[in-house]
Amino acid sequence: MPNTRNHAHREAKTSRSKKNRTEQLQNVISLRINDNEKKALEKLTKTTSKSISEIMREAIDLWSSKRRKLCME
């Protein structure tokens, strides 16, 4: 049951930060991952205090930057 409580707390925190954002994020993407990937994401959320969405956005930015750099070489 603690997971449900933590999840609800995390959502409340996320809702507050959404109100502070200048742009509204309305697009939702579903992603299937294996158990190890899920555990890694959960560990990252705890160690960085970031949401899974924030981590995924950062991963997309890093991947895009790397691809742009490779294309320029």
N, CA, C and O atoms as a Maestro MAE file, in Angstrom:
{
 s_m_m2io_version
 :::
 2.0.0
}

f_m_ct {
 s_m_title
 :::
 protein
 m_atom[292] {
  # First column is atom index #
  i_m_mmod_type
  r_m_x_coord
  r_m_y_coord
  r_m_z_coord
  i_m_residue_number
  s_m_chain_name
  s_m_pdb_residue_name
  s_m_pdb_atom_name
  i_m_atomic_number
  :::
  1 25 0.792 -1.208 0.000 1 A "MET " " N  " 7
  2 3 0.000 0.000 0.000 1 A "MET " " CA " 6
  3 2 0.842 1.283 0.000 1 A "MET " " C  " 6
  4 15 0.371 2.313 -0.483 1 A "MET " " O  " 8
  5 25 2.080 1.250 0.531 2 A "PRO " " N  " 7
  6 3 2.888 2.473 0.519 2 A "PRO " " CA " 6
  7 2 3.107 3.038 -0.874 2 A "PRO " " C  " 6
  8 15 3.206 4.255 -1.033 2 A "PRO " " O  " 8
  9 25 3.184 2.181 -1.888 3 A "ASN " " N  " 7
  10 3 3.387 2.672 -3.247 3 A "ASN " " CA " 6
  11 2 2.256 3.577 -3.692 3 A "ASN " " C  " 6
  12 15 2.492 4.591 -4.349 3 A "ASN " " O  " 8
  13 25 1.027 3.220 -3.340 4 A "THR " " N  " 7
  14 3 -0.125 4.032 -3.719 4 A "THR " " CA " 6
  15 2 -0.027 5.410 -3.088 4 A "THR " " C  " 6
  16 15 -0.289 6.427 -3.730 4 A "THR " " O  " 8
  17 25 0.350 5.423 -1.834 5 A "ARG " " N  " 7
  18 3 0.468 6.687 -1.127 5 A "ARG " " CA " 6
  19 2 1.582 7.541 -1.727 5 A "ARG " " C  " 6
  20 15 1.397 8.741 -1.928 5 A "ARG " " O  " 8
  21 25 2.725 6.946 -2.013 6 A "ASN " " N  " 7
  22 3 3.832 7.682 -2.633 6 A "ASN " " CA " 6
  23 2 3.441 8.191 -4.002 6 A "ASN " " C  " 6
  24 15 3.779 9.314 -4.376 6 A "ASN " " O  " 8
  25 25 2.727 7.363 -4.752 7 A "HIS " " N  " 7
  26 3 2.302 7.750 -6.087 7 A "HIS " " CA " 6
  27 2 1.376 8.962 -6.010 7 A "HIS " " C  " 6
  28 15 1.522 9.907 -6.785 7 A "HIS " " O  " 8
  29 25 0.431 8.936 -5.083 8 A "ALA " " N  " 7
  30 3 -0.495 10.052 -4.934 8 A "ALA " " CA " 6
  31 2 0.264 11.316 -4.536 8 A "ALA " " C  " 6
  32 15 -0.027 12.403 -5.035 8 A "ALA " " O  " 8
  33 25 1.227 11.171 -3.646 9 A "HIS " " N  " 7
  34 3 2.030 12.325 -3.236 9 A "HIS " " CA " 6
  35 2 2.820 12.878 -4.411 9 A "HIS " " C  " 6
  36 15 2.895 14.092 -4.599 9 A "HIS " " O  " 8
  37 25 3.407 11.992 -5.200 10 A "ARG " " N  " 7
  38 3 4.197 12.418 -6.349 10 A "ARG " " CA " 6
  39 2 3.309 13.137 -7.360 10 A "ARG " " C  " 6
  40 15 3.734 14.120 -7.966 10 A "ARG " " O  " 8
  41 25 2.069 12.651 -7.550 11 A "GLU " " N  " 7
  42 3 1.174 13.305 -8.498 11 A "GLU " " CA " 6
  43 2 0.807 14.706 -8.018 11 A "GLU " " C  " 6
  44 15 0.743 15.638 -8.820 11 A "GLU " " O  " 8
  45 25 0.569 14.859 -6.733 12 A "ALA " " N  " 7
  46 3 0.243 16.177 -6.204 12 A "ALA " " CA " 6
  47 2 1.403 17.132 -6.442 12 A "ALA " " C  " 6
  48 15 1.197 18.284 -6.824 12 A "ALA " " O  " 8
  49 25 2.625 16.652 -6.216 13 A "LYS " " N  " 7
  50 3 3.820 17.458 -6.446 13 A "LYS " " CA " 6
  51 2 3.924 17.843 -7.922 13 A "LYS " " C  " 6
  52 15 4.246 18.984 -8.254 13 A "LYS " " O  " 8
  53 25 3.648 16.875 -8.807 14 A "THR " " N  " 7
  54 3 3.711 17.122 -10.238 14 A "THR " " CA " 6
  55 2 2.664 18.152 -10.648 14 A "THR " " C  " 6
  56 15 2.947 19.026 -11.468 14 A "THR " " O  " 8
  57 25 1.463 18.061 -10.092 15 A "SER " " N  " 7
  58 3 0.400 19.001 -10.431 15 A "SER " " CA " 6
  59 2 0.795 20.426 -10.074 15 A "SER " " C  " 6
  60 15 0.525 21.360 -10.829 15 A "SER " " O  " 8
  61 25 1.435 20.590 -8.923 16 A "ARG " " N  " 7
  62 3 1.883 21.920 -8.527 16 A "ARG " " CA " 6
  63 2 2.916 22.468 -9.500 16 A "ARG " " C  " 6
  64 15 2.862 23.640 -9.872 16 A "ARG " " O  " 8
  65 25 3.856 21.625 -9.912 17 A "SER " " N  " 7
  66 3 4.890 22.106 -10.816 17 A "SER " " CA " 6
  67 2 4.320 22.397 -12.196 17 A "SER " " C  " 6
  68 15 4.829 23.268 -12.901 17 A "SER " " O  " 8
  69 25 3.271 21.682 -12.593 18 A "LYS " " N  " 7
  70 3 2.631 21.943 -13.889 18 A "LYS " " CA " 6
  71 2 2.055 23.347 -13.927 18 A "LYS " " C  " 6
  72 15 2.139 24.028 -14.949 18 A "LYS " " O  " 8
  73 25 1.473 23.781 -12.823 19 A "LYS " " N  " 7
  74 3 0.869 25.110 -12.784 19 A "LYS " " CA " 6
  75 2 1.926 26.194 -12.969 19 A "LYS " " C  " 6
  76 15 1.634 27.278 -13.472 19 A "LYS " " O  " 8
  77 25 3.155 25.892 -12.557 20 A "ASN " " N  " 7
  78 3 4.236 26.866 -12.669 20 A "ASN " " CA " 6
  79 2 4.837 26.911 -14.071 20 A "ASN " " C  " 6
  80 15 5.538 27.868 -14.402 20 A "ASN " " O  " 8
  81 25 4.583 25.904 -14.898 21 A "ARG " " N  " 7
  82 3 5.162 25.872 -16.240 21 A "ARG " " CA " 6
  83 2 4.472 26.889 -17.135 21 A "ARG " " C  " 6
  84 15 3.266 27.107 -17.016 21 A "ARG " " O  " 8
  85 25 5.223 27.506 -18.020 22 A "THR " " N  " 7
  86 3 4.636 28.488 -18.921 22 A "THR " " CA " 6
  87 2 3.863 27.812 -20.051 22 A "THR " " C  " 6
  88 15 2.886 28.369 -20.551 22 A "THR " " O  " 8
  89 25 4.288 26.633 -20.449 23 A "GLU " " N  " 7
  90 3 3.584 25.915 -21.504 23 A "GLU " " CA " 6
  91 2 2.828 24.741 -20.895 23 A "GLU " " C  " 6
  92 15 3.317 24.086 -19.974 23 A "GLU " " O  " 8
  93 25 1.659 24.486 -21.405 24 A "GLN " " N  " 7
  94 3 0.873 23.350 -20.943 24 A "GLN " " CA " 6
  95 2 1.274 22.121 -21.735 24 A "GLN " " C  " 6
  96 15 1.299 22.150 -22.965 24 A "GLN " " O  " 8
  97 25 1.586 21.049 -21.040 25 A "LEU " " N  " 7
  98 3 1.950 19.801 -21.689 25 A "LEU " " CA " 6
  99 2 0.688 18.952 -21.816 25 A "LEU " " C  " 6
  100 15 0.094 18.566 -20.809 25 A "LEU " " O  " 8
  101 25 0.281 18.664 -23.043 26 A "GLN " " N  " 7
  102 3 -0.974 17.969 -23.258 26 A "GLN " " CA " 6
  103 2 -0.796 16.628 -23.955 26 A "GLN " " C  " 6
  104 15 -1.748 15.851 -24.026 26 A "GLN " " O  " 8
  105 25 0.385 16.334 -24.467 27 A "ASN " " N  " 7
  106 3 0.595 15.099 -25.214 27 A "ASN " " CA " 6
  107 2 1.039 13.982 -24.282 27 A "ASN " " C  " 6
  108 15 1.924 14.165 -23.445 27 A "ASN " " O  " 8
  109 25 0.411 12.823 -24.441 28 A "VAL " " N  " 7
  110 3 0.739 11.659 -23.622 28 A "VAL " " CA " 6
  111 2 1.234 10.562 -24.541 28 A "VAL " " C  " 6
  112 15 0.617 10.276 -25.566 28 A "VAL " " O  " 8
  113 25 2.348 9.947 -24.175 29 A "ILE " " N  " 7
  114 3 2.905 8.837 -24.940 29 A "ILE " " CA " 6
  115 2 3.038 7.645 -24.000 29 A "ILE " " C  " 6
  116 15 3.564 7.774 -22.894 29 A "ILE " " O  " 8
  117 25 2.565 6.499 -24.439 30 A "SER " " N  " 7
  118 3 2.721 5.269 -23.656 30 A "SER " " CA " 6
  119 2 3.971 4.553 -24.107 30 A "SER " " C  " 6
  120 15 4.321 4.582 -25.287 30 A "SER " " O  " 8
  121 25 4.641 3.915 -23.176 31 A "LEU " " N  " 7
  122 3 5.889 3.235 -23.462 31 A "LEU " " CA " 6
  123 2 5.916 1.926 -22.701 31 A "LEU " " C  " 6
  124 15 5.672 1.897 -21.495 31 A "LEU " " O  " 8
  125 25 6.213 0.837 -23.404 32 A "ARG " " N  " 7
  126 3 6.348 -0.455 -22.739 32 A "ARG " " CA " 6
  127 2 7.813 -0.693 -22.438 32 A "ARG " " C  " 6
  128 15 8.670 -0.599 -23.317 32 A "ARG " " O  " 8
  129 25 8.083 -1.003 -21.181 33 A "ILE " " N  " 7
  130 3 9.453 -1.265 -20.754 33 A "ILE " " CA " 6
  131 2 9.476 -2.550 -19.926 33 A "ILE " " C  " 6
  132 15 8.447 -2.986 -19.410 33 A "ILE " " O  " 8
  133 25 10.665 -3.150 -19.808 34 A "ASN " " N  " 7
  134 3 10.758 -4.375 -19.015 34 A "ASN " " CA " 6
  135 2 10.950 -4.024 -17.537 34 A "ASN " " C  " 6
  136 15 11.092 -2.854 -17.180 34 A "ASN " " O  " 8
  137 25 10.952 -5.042 -16.694 35 A "ASP " " N  " 7
  138 3 11.047 -4.826 -15.247 35 A "ASP " " CA " 6
  139 2 12.340 -4.129 -14.843 35 A "ASP " " C  " 6
  140 15 12.329 -3.270 -13.962 35 A "ASP " " O  " 8
  141 25 13.447 -4.486 -15.472 36 A "ASN " " N  " 7
  142 3 14.727 -3.854 -15.135 36 A "ASN " " CA " 6
  143 2 14.743 -2.374 -15.499 36 A "ASN " " C  " 6
  144 15 15.273 -1.551 -14.753 36 A "ASN " " O  " 8
  145 25 14.165 -2.042 -16.639 37 A "GLU " " N  " 7
  146 3 14.091 -0.637 -17.047 37 A "GLU " " CA " 6
  147 2 13.204 0.153 -16.085 37 A "GLU " " C  " 6
  148 15 13.511 1.294 -15.741 37 A "GLU " " O  " 8
  149 25 12.110 -0.459 -15.659 38 A "LYS " " N  " 7
  150 3 11.213 0.205 -14.708 38 A "LYS " " CA " 6
  151 2 11.926 0.441 -13.376 38 A "LYS " " C  " 6
  152 15 11.816 1.519 -12.791 38 A "LYS " " O  " 8
  153 25 12.648 -0.559 -12.904 39 A "LYS " " N  " 7
  154 3 13.396 -0.409 -11.649 39 A "LYS " " CA " 6
  155 2 14.438 0.697 -11.776 39 A "LYS " " C  " 6
  156 15 14.628 1.486 -10.850 39 A "LYS " " O  " 8
  157 25 15.110 0.754 -12.919 40 A "ALA " " N  " 7
  158 3 16.113 1.798 -13.139 40 A "ALA " " CA " 6
  159 2 15.466 3.183 -13.118 40 A "ALA " " C  " 6
  160 15 16.014 4.118 -12.535 40 A "ALA " " O  " 8
  161 25 14.305 3.313 -13.751 41 A "LEU " " N  " 7
  162 3 13.599 4.603 -13.745 41 A "LEU " " CA " 6
  163 2 13.148 4.977 -12.340 41 A "LEU " " C  " 6
  164 15 13.275 6.131 -11.929 41 A "LEU " " O  " 8
  165 25 12.627 4.013 -11.610 42 A "GLU " " N  " 7
  166 3 12.185 4.289 -10.240 42 A "GLU " " CA " 6
  167 2 13.354 4.716 -9.366 42 A "GLU " " C  " 6
  168 15 13.214 5.605 -8.526 42 A "GLU " " O  " 8
  169 25 14.498 4.090 -9.560 43 A "LYS " " N  " 7
  170 3 15.698 4.466 -8.799 43 A "LYS " " CA " 6
  171 2 16.118 5.889 -9.151 43 A "LYS " " C  " 6
  172 15 16.480 6.672 -8.273 43 A "LYS " " O  " 8
  173 25 16.066 6.220 -10.444 44 A "LEU " " N  " 7
  174 3 16.410 7.576 -10.870 44 A "LEU " " CA " 6
  175 2 15.464 8.620 -10.277 44 A "LEU " " C  " 6
  176 15 15.901 9.708 -9.901 44 A "LEU " " O  " 8
  177 25 14.177 8.299 -10.192 45 A "THR " " N  " 7
  178 3 13.229 9.260 -9.615 45 A "THR " " CA " 6
  179 2 13.556 9.539 -8.156 45 A "THR " " C  " 6
  180 15 13.421 10.666 -7.679 45 A "THR " " O  " 8
  181 25 13.988 8.493 -7.454 46 A "LYS " " N  " 7
  182 3 14.320 8.671 -6.029 46 A "LYS " " CA " 6
  183 2 15.628 9.418 -5.841 46 A "LYS " " C  " 6
  184 15 15.734 10.269 -4.957 46 A "LYS " " O  " 8
  185 25 16.627 9.110 -6.662 47 A "THR " " N  " 7
  186 3 17.942 9.731 -6.474 47 A "THR " " CA " 6
  187 2 18.030 11.146 -7.034 47 A "THR " " C  " 6
  188 15 18.866 11.934 -6.593 47 A "THR " " O  " 8
  189 25 17.176 11.476 -8.003 48 A "THR " " N  " 7
  190 3 17.239 12.803 -8.614 48 A "THR " " CA " 6
  191 2 16.094 13.716 -8.201 48 A "THR " " C  " 6
  192 15 16.140 14.917 -8.466 48 A "THR " " O  " 8
  193 25 15.067 13.170 -7.558 49 A "SER " " N  " 7
  194 3 13.856 13.929 -7.206 49 A "SER " " CA " 6
  195 2 13.163 14.481 -8.445 49 A "SER " " C  " 6
  196 15 12.497 15.515 -8.383 49 A "SER " " O  " 8
  197 25 13.320 13.789 -9.570 50 A "LYS " " N  " 7
  198 3 12.634 14.165 -10.806 50 A "LYS " " CA " 6
  199 2 11.560 13.131 -11.104 50 A "LYS " " C  " 6
  200 15 11.651 11.983 -10.668 50 A "LYS " " O  " 8
  201 25 10.548 13.545 -11.846 51 A "SER " " N  " 7
  202 3 9.505 12.611 -12.250 51 A "SER " " CA " 6
  203 2 10.004 11.781 -13.435 51 A "SER " " C  " 6
  204 15 10.992 12.132 -14.080 51 A "SER " " O  " 8
  205 25 9.320 10.696 -13.705 52 A "ILE " " N  " 7
  206 3 9.671 9.873 -14.868 52 A "ILE " " CA " 6
  207 2 9.553 10.713 -16.139 52 A "ILE " " C  " 6
  208 15 10.381 10.588 -17.041 52 A "ILE " " O  " 8
  209 25 8.546 11.554 -16.216 53 A "SER " " N  " 7
  210 3 8.380 12.417 -17.395 53 A "SER " " CA " 6
  211 2 9.577 13.341 -17.575 53 A "SER " " C  " 6
  212 15 10.076 13.509 -18.688 53 A "SER " " O  " 8
  213 25 10.035 13.940 -16.481 54 A "GLU " " N  " 7
  214 3 11.201 14.823 -16.570 54 A "GLU " " CA " 6
  215 2 12.447 14.060 -17.012 54 A "GLU " " C  " 6
  216 15 13.230 14.557 -17.821 54 A "GLU " " O  " 8
  217 25 12.626 12.856 -16.480 55 A "ILE " " N  " 7
  218 3 13.774 12.033 -16.860 55 A "ILE " " CA " 6
  219 2 13.696 11.672 -18.332 55 A "ILE " " C  " 6
  220 15 14.705 11.731 -19.034 55 A "ILE " " O  " 8
  221 25 12.521 11.301 -18.810 56 A "MET " " N  " 7
  222 3 12.363 10.928 -20.211 56 A "MET " " CA " 6
  223 2 12.578 12.136 -21.130 56 A "MET " " C  " 6
  224 15 13.180 11.999 -22.196 56 A "MET " " O  " 8
  225 25 12.098 13.300 -20.733 57 A "ARG " " N  " 7
  226 3 12.341 14.506 -21.540 57 A "ARG " " CA " 6
  227 2 13.834 14.797 -21.637 57 A "ARG " " C  " 6
  228 15 14.342 15.149 -22.702 57 A "ARG " " O  " 8
  229 25 14.531 14.646 -20.511 58 A "GLU " " N  " 7
  230 3 15.975 14.864 -20.500 58 A "GLU " " CA " 6
  231 2 16.688 13.841 -21.386 58 A "GLU " " C  " 6
  232 15 17.634 14.182 -22.097 58 A "GLU " " O  " 8
  233 25 16.235 12.590 -21.343 59 A "ALA " " N  " 7
  234 3 16.825 11.538 -22.183 59 A "ALA " " CA " 6
  235 2 16.618 11.853 -23.666 59 A "ALA " " C  " 6
  236 15 17.523 11.657 -24.477 59 A "ALA " " O  " 8
  237 25 15.440 12.337 -24.013 60 A "ILE " " N  " 7
  238 3 15.161 12.709 -25.408 60 A "ILE " " CA " 6
  239 2 16.077 13.850 -25.837 60 A "ILE " " C  " 6
  240 15 16.634 13.825 -26.935 60 A "ILE " " O  " 8
  241 25 16.232 14.848 -24.973 61 A "ASP " " N  " 7
  242 3 17.118 15.982 -25.289 61 A "ASP " " CA " 6
  243 2 18.556 15.519 -25.499 61 A "ASP " " C  " 6
  244 15 19.217 15.938 -26.449 61 A "ASP " " O  " 8
  245 25 19.038 14.647 -24.603 62 A "LEU " " N  " 7
  246 3 20.405 14.140 -24.729 62 A "LEU " " CA " 6
  247 2 20.582 13.324 -26.005 62 A "LEU " " C  " 6
  248 15 21.584 13.471 -26.704 62 A "LEU " " O  " 8
  249 25 19.620 12.473 -26.307 63 A "TRP " " N  " 7
  250 3 19.677 11.639 -27.509 63 A "TRP " " CA " 6
  251 2 19.665 12.518 -28.761 63 A "TRP " " C  " 6
  252 15 20.434 12.296 -29.696 63 A "TRP " " O  " 8
  253 25 18.783 13.516 -28.762 64 A "SER " " N  " 7
  254 3 18.695 14.426 -29.917 64 A "SER " " CA " 6
  255 2 19.997 15.192 -30.116 64 A "SER " " C  " 6
  256 15 20.467 15.342 -31.244 64 A "SER " " O  " 8
  257 25 20.576 15.674 -29.027 65 A "SER " " N  " 7
  258 3 21.844 16.403 -29.109 65 A "SER " " CA " 6
  259 2 22.949 15.517 -29.666 65 A "SER " " C  " 6
  260 15 23.739 15.945 -30.508 65 A "SER " " O  " 8
  261 25 22.993 14.294 -29.194 66 A "LYS " " N  " 7
  262 3 24.011 13.354 -29.671 66 A "LYS " " CA " 6
  263 2 23.831 13.072 -31.162 66 A "LYS " " C  " 6
  264 15 24.811 13.022 -31.905 66 A "LYS " " O  " 8
  265 25 22.600 12.890 -31.597 67 A "ARG " " N  " 7
  266 3 22.333 12.630 -33.019 67 A "ARG " " CA " 6
  267 2 22.722 13.828 -33.879 67 A "ARG " " C  " 6
  268 15 23.307 13.662 -34.950 67 A "ARG " " O  " 8
  269 25 22.399 15.031 -33.414 68 A "ARG " " N  " 7
  270 3 22.765 16.236 -34.173 68 A "ARG " " CA " 6
  271 2 24.284 16.339 -34.300 68 A "ARG " " C  " 6
  272 15 24.805 16.672 -35.365 68 A "ARG " " O  " 8
  273 25 24.985 16.053 -33.212 69 A "LYS " " N  " 7
  274 3 26.436 16.125 -33.214 69 A "LYS " " CA " 6
  275 2 27.020 15.110 -34.189 69 A "LYS " " C  " 6
  276 15 27.950 15.427 -34.931 69 A "LYS " " O  " 8
  277 25 26.476 13.880 -34.194 70 A "LEU " " N  " 7
  278 3 26.961 12.849 -35.108 70 A "LEU " " CA " 6
  279 2 26.708 13.226 -36.578 70 A "LEU " " C  " 6
  280 15 27.520 12.925 -37.453 70 A "LEU " " O  " 8
  281 25 25.590 13.877 -36.828 71 A "CYS " " N  " 7
  282 3 25.259 14.270 -38.207 71 A "CYS " " CA " 6
  283 2 26.165 15.387 -38.718 71 A "CYS " " C  " 6
  284 15 26.401 15.506 -39.921 71 A "CYS " " O  " 8
  285 25 26.664 16.196 -37.803 72 A "MET " " N  " 7
  286 3 27.523 17.308 -38.196 72 A "MET " " CA " 6
  287 2 28.942 16.859 -38.478 72 A "MET " " C  " 6
  288 15 29.686 17.562 -39.162 72 A "MET " " O  " 8
  289 25 29.329 15.712 -37.970 73 A "GLU " " N  " 7
  290 3 30.704 15.230 -38.168 73 A "GLU " " CA " 6
  291 2 30.903 14.648 -39.538 73 A "GLU " " C  " 6
  292 15 32.002 14.199 -39.864 73 A "GLU " " O  " 8
  :::
 }
 m_bond[291] {
  # First column is bond index #
  i_m_from
  i_m_to
  i_m_order
  :::
  1 1 2 1
  2 2 3 1
  3 3 4 2
  4 3 5 1
  5 5 6 1
  6 6 7 1
  7 7 8 2
  8 7 9 1
  9 9 10 1
  10 10 11 1
  11 11 12 2
  12 11 13 1
  13 13 14 1
  14 14 15 1
  15 15 16 2
  16 15 17 1
  17 17 18 1
  18 18 19 1
  19 19 20 2
  20 19 21 1
  21 21 22 1
  22 22 23 1
  23 23 24 2
  24 23 25 1
  25 25 26 1
  26 26 27 1
  27 27 28 2
  28 27 29 1
  29 29 30 1
  30 30 31 1
  31 31 32 2
  32 31 33 1
  33 33 34 1
  34 34 35 1
  35 35 36 2
  36 35 37 1
  37 37 38 1
  38 38 39 1
  39 39 40 2
  40 39 41 1
  41 41 42 1
  42 42 43 1
  43 43 44 2
  44 43 45 1
  45 45 46 1
  46 46 47 1
  47 47 48 2
  48 47 49 1
  49 49 50 1
  50 50 51 1
  51 51 52 2
  52 51 53 1
  53 53 54 1
  54 54 55 1
  55 55 56 2
  56 55 57 1
  57 57 58 1
  58 58 59 1
  59 59 60 2
  60 59 61 1
  61 61 62 1
  62 62 63 1
  63 63 64 2
  64 63 65 1
  65 65 66 1
  66 66 67 1
  67 67 68 2
  68 67 69 1
  69 69 70 1
  70 70 71 1
  71 71 72 2
  72 71 73 1
  73 73 74 1
  74 74 75 1
  75 75 76 2
  76 75 77 1
  77 77 78 1
  78 78 79 1
  79 79 80 2
  80 79 81 1
  81 81 82 1
  82 82 83 1
  83 83 84 2
  84 83 85 1
  85 85 86 1
  86 86 87 1
  87 87 88 2
  88 87 89 1
  89 89 90 1
  90 90 91 1
  91 91 92 2
  92 91 93 1
  93 93 94 1
  94 94 95 1
  95 95 96 2
  96 95 97 1
  97 97 98 1
  98 98 99 1
  99 99 100 2
  100 99 101 1
  101 101 102 1
  102 102 103 1
  103 103 104 2
  104 103 105 1
  105 105 106 1
  106 106 107 1
  107 107 108 2
  108 107 109 1
  109 109 110 1
  110 110 111 1
  111 111 112 2
  112 111 113 1
  113 113 114 1
  114 114 115 1
  115 115 116 2
  116 115 117 1
  117 117 118 1
  118 118 119 1
  119 119 120 2
  120 119 121 1
  121 121 122 1
  122 122 123 1
  123 123 124 2
  124 123 125 1
  125 125 126 1
  126 126 127 1
  127 127 128 2
  128 127 129 1
  129 129 130 1
  130 130 131 1
  131 131 132 2
  132 131 133 1
  133 133 134 1
  134 134 135 1
  135 135 136 2
  136 135 137 1
  137 137 138 1
  138 138 139 1
  139 139 140 2
  140 139 141 1
  141 141 142 1
  142 142 143 1
  143 143 144 2
  144 143 145 1
  145 145 146 1
  146 146 147 1
  147 147 148 2
  148 147 149 1
  149 149 150 1
  150 150 151 1
  151 151 152 2
  152 151 153 1
  153 153 154 1
  154 154 155 1
  155 155 156 2
  156 155 157 1
  157 157 158 1
  158 158 159 1
  159 159 160 2
  160 159 161 1
  161 161 162 1
  162 162 163 1
  163 163 164 2
  164 163 165 1
  165 165 166 1
  166 166 167 1
  167 167 168 2
  168 167 169 1
  169 169 170 1
  170 170 171 1
  171 171 172 2
  172 171 173 1
  173 173 174 1
  174 174 175 1
  175 175 176 2
  176 175 177 1
  177 177 178 1
  178 178 179 1
  179 179 180 2
  180 179 181 1
  181 181 182 1
  182 182 183 1
  183 183 184 2
  184 183 185 1
  185 185 186 1
  186 186 187 1
  187 187 188 2
  188 187 189 1
  189 189 190 1
  190 190 191 1
  191 191 192 2
  192 191 193 1
  193 193 194 1
  194 194 195 1
  195 195 196 2
  196 195 197 1
  197 197 198 1
  198 198 199 1
  199 199 200 2
  200 199 201 1
  201 201 202 1
  202 202 203 1
  203 203 204 2
  204 203 205 1
  205 205 206 1
  206 206 207 1
  207 207 208 2
  208 207 209 1
  209 209 210 1
  210 210 211 1
  211 211 212 2
  212 211 213 1
  213 213 214 1
  214 214 215 1
  215 215 216 2
  216 215 217 1
  217 217 218 1
  218 218 219 1
  219 219 220 2
  220 219 221 1
  221 221 222 1
  222 222 223 1
  223 223 224 2
  224 223 225 1
  225 225 226 1
  226 226 227 1
  227 227 228 2
  228 227 229 1
  229 229 230 1
  230 230 231 1
  231 231 232 2
  232 231 233 1
  233 233 234 1
  234 234 235 1
  235 235 236 2
  236 235 237 1
  237 237 238 1
  238 238 239 1
  239 239 240 2
  240 239 241 1
  241 241 242 1
  242 242 243 1
  243 243 244 2
  244 243 245 1
  245 245 246 1
  246 246 247 1
  247 247 248 2
  248 247 249 1
  249 249 250 1
  250 250 251 1
  251 251 252 2
  252 251 253 1
  253 253 254 1
  254 254 255 1
  255 255 256 2
  256 255 257 1
  257 257 258 1
  258 258 259 1
  259 259 260 2
  260 259 261 1
  261 261 262 1
  262 262 263 1
  263 263 264 2
  264 263 265 1
  265 265 266 1
  266 266 267 1
  267 267 268 2
  268 267 269 1
  269 269 270 1
  270 270 271 1
  271 271 272 2
  272 271 273 1
  273 273 274 1
  274 274 275 1
  275 275 276 2
  276 275 277 1
  277 277 278 1
  278 278 279 1
  279 279 280 2
  280 279 281 1
  281 281 282 1
  282 282 283 1
  283 283 284 2
  284 283 285 1
  285 285 286 1
  286 286 287 1
  287 287 288 2
  288 287 289 1
  289 289 290 1
  290 290 291 1
  291 291 292 2
  :::
 }
}
